[in-house]
């Protein structure tokens, strides 16, 4: 069940987008105010790096260490190499 990981990743993504939209609002109010865009660019890069690292560590390495790696849709186990790679690509 990857809902907790997905929730954390979405929270990080949406917090970065909130900062971007806030920067746009301040830019529309005063076109000389571009400091928030610089802050957003830095936060965006760090956040994307953290999201990518967390996803690879949790899905790529964390699920690979589990004992049961058989495809069993009745029990909800999709922990195969193919499914993990598809989740990471998404």
VOBA-1610 file (N, C-alpha, C; in pm, whole numbers, padded with zeros to 5 digits, always signed):
BEGIN
Unk+00085-00117+00000Unk+00000+00000+00000Unk+00089+00123+00000Unk+00089+00193-00109Unk+00177+00308-00125Unk+00103+00440-00105Unk-00009+00438-00035Unk-00086+00561-00020Unk-00015+00663+00068Unk+00056+00619+00169Unk+00129+00714+00255Unk+00244+00780+00179Unk+00315+00701+00103Unk+00423+00757+00022Unk+00368+00855-00081Unk+00259+00818-00145Unk+00196+00906-00242Unk+00148+01036-00179Unk+00095+01028-00058Unk+00050+01148+00011Unk+00166+01241+00043Unk+00277+01187+00086Unk+00395+01269+00116Unk+00450+01333-00011Unk+00455+01256-00119Unk+00505+01310-00246Unk+00414+01419-00300Unk+00282+01399-00289Unk+00189+01502-00334Unk+00197+01627-00248Unk+00215+01610-00119Unk+00228+01726-00030Unk+00350+01809-00067Unk+00460+01744-00096Unk+00580+01816-00139Unk+00558+01886-00273Unk+00496+01818-00366Unk+00472+01876-00498Unk+00379+01996-00489Unk+00270+01983-00415Unk+00172+02092-00408Unk+00223+02210-00327Unk+00310+02186-00231Unk+00368+02300-00158Unk+00458+02382-00250Unk+00530+02316-00339Unk+00612+02387-00437Unk+00525+02464-00535Unk+00416+02403-00580Unk+00326+02473-00671Unk+00258+02591-00603Unk+00228+02579-00474Unk+00170+02692-00400Unk+00267+02810-00398Unk+00394+02782-00377Unk+00494+02888-00379Unk+00504+02952-00517Unk+00493+02873-00622Unk+00497+02926-00758Unk+00379+03018-00785Unk+00259+02975-00745Unk+00141+03059-00769Unk+00144+03185-00684Unk+00199+03176-00565Unk+00216+03295-00482Unk+00313+03392-00548Unk+00420+03341-00603Unk+00516+03427-00674Unk+00451+03494-00794Unk+00367+03420-00865Unk+00296+03481-00978Unk+00202+03591-00935Unk+00132+03571-00822Unk+00042+03675-00773Unk+00118+03801-00736Unk+00229+03787-00667Unk+00309+03904-00632Unk+00369+03969-00757Unk+00402+03891-00857Unk+00455+03946-00981Unk+00348+04027-01056Unk+00224+03976-01055Unk+00116+04050-01121Unk+00085+04180-01048Unk+00103+04182-00918Unk+00079+04304-00841Unk+00188+04408-00867Unk+00312+04363-00873Unk+00425+04453-00897Unk+00523+04380-00988Unk+00535+04424-01110Unk+00616+04353-01209Unk+00766+04361-01183Unk+00807+04441-01089Unk+00949+04448-01053Unk+00986+04347-00945Unk+00887+04279-00893Unk+00909+04185-00782Unk+00931+04045-00839Unk+01058+04008-00857Unk+01090+03875-00909Unk+01170+03792-00809Unk+01176+03837-00685Unk+01255+03764-00585Unk+01192+03630-00550Unk+01058+03625-00550Unk+00993+03498-00517Unk+01014+03393-00626Unk+01034+03437-00750Unk+01063+03340-00856Unk+01200+03276-00835Unk+01294+03354-00786Unk+01425+03298-00756Unk+01417+03199-00641Unk+01338+03233-00540Unk+01319+03141-00427Unk+01246+03015-00474Unk+01145+03034-00560Unk+01072+02918-00611Unk+01164+02826-00692Unk+01251+02883-00773Unk+01341+02802-00855Unk+01432+02716-00768Unk+01481+02773-00661Unk+01568+02696-00570Unk+01488+02587-00498Unk+01371+02624-00448Unk+01287+02526-00376Unk+01240+02417-00471Unk+01207+02454-00594Unk+01161+02356-00692Unk+01268+02251-00719Unk+01391+02295-00740Unk+01499+02199-00766Unk+01525+02106-00651Unk+01528+02160-00530Unk+01552+02077-00411Unk+01437+01981-00388Unk+01314+02030-00407Unk+01197+01945-00385Unk+01192+01831-00486Unk+01218+01860-00612Unk+01218+01754-00713Unk+01326+01650-00686Unk+01441+01695-00643Unk+01548+01602-00609Unk+01508+01515-00491Unk+01445+01575-00390Unk+01400+01499-00273Unk+01290+01401-00310Unk+01195+01443-00394Unk+01086+01354-00436Unk+01142+01235-00513Unk+01233+01260-00603Unk+01293+01151-00682Unk+01371+01056-00592Unk+01448+01111-00500Unk+01527+01027-00410Unk+01437+00942-00320Unk+01333+01003-00264Unk+01242+00930-00175Unk+01169+00821-00250Unk+01126+00849-00372Unk+01054+00747-00450Unk+01145+00630-00486Unk+01266+00658-00528Unk+01358+00550-00565Unk+01396+00467-00443Unk+01419+00534-00330Unk+01456+00458-00210Unk+01341+00372-00160Unk+01220+00427-00159Unk+01106+00352-00106Unk+01059+00243-00201Unk+01045+00276-00328Unk+00990+00180-00423Unk+01098+00090-00481Unk+01206+00151-00526Unk+01311+00073-00592Unk+01388-00017-00499Unk+01427+00036-00383Unk+01509-00043-00291Unk+01428-00103-00177Unk+01330-00030-00127Unk+01252-00079-00013Unk+01166-00199-00048Unk+01093-00190-00158Unk+01009-00303-00197Unk+01090-00419-00252Unk+01209-00393-00302Unk+01293-00501-00354Unk+01344-00592-00242Unk+01346-00542-00119Unk+01396-00622-00007Unk+01287-00709+00057Unk+01162-00693+00015Unk+01053-00770+00073Unk+01067-00917+00032Unk+01020-01004+00119Unk+01033-01148+00093Unk+00938-01196-00016Unk+00813-01153-00010Unk+00713-01201-00104Unk+00711-01110-00227Unk+00767-01156-00336Unk+00771-01078-00459Unk+00699-01150-00572Unk+00588-01212-00538Unk+00508-01282-00639Unk+00388-01196-00677Unk+00344-01209-00800Unk+00228-01134-00848Unk+00102-01205-00802Unk+00028-01144-00710Unk-00095-01202-00657Unk-00200-01093-00642Unk-00282-01070-00745Unk-00380-00961-00739Unk-00491-00983-00637Unk-00519-01111-00601Unk-00623-01137-00502Unk-00584-01085-00364Unk-00458-01093-00331Unk-00410-01044-00202Unk-00361-00899-00211Unk-00355-00844-00331Unk-00309-00707-00349Unk-00159-00694-00354Unk-00090-00801-00390Unk+00055-00797-00397Unk+00098-00784-00543Unk+00152-00667-00576Unk+00202-00641-00711Unk+00351-00612-00707Unk+00419-00668-00611Unk+00560-00640-00588Unk+00648-00726-00680Unk+00649-00689-00806Unk+00740-00753-00901Unk+00829-00644-00959Unk+00935-00685-01023Unk+01028-00588-01081Unk+00958-00502-01186Unk+00876-00564-01269Unk+00806-00490-01374Unk+00712-00385-01314Unk+00636-00421-01212Unk+00542-00327-01149Unk+00616-00215-01079Unk+00727-00246-01014Unk+00805-00141-00946Unk+00862-00043-01047Unk+00911-00092-01160Unk+00965-00003-01263Unk+00855+00082-01325Unk+00736+00026-01343Unk+00624+00104-01397Unk+00584+00215-01300Unk+00581+00185-01171Unk+00547+00287-01071Unk+00652+00397-01070Unk+00779+00361-01079Unk+00884+00463-01080Unk+00879+00547-01207Unk+00842+00488-01320Unk+00831+00565-01443Unk+00714+00662-01439Unk+00608+00622-01369Unk+00494+00713-01357Unk+00530+00830-01270
//
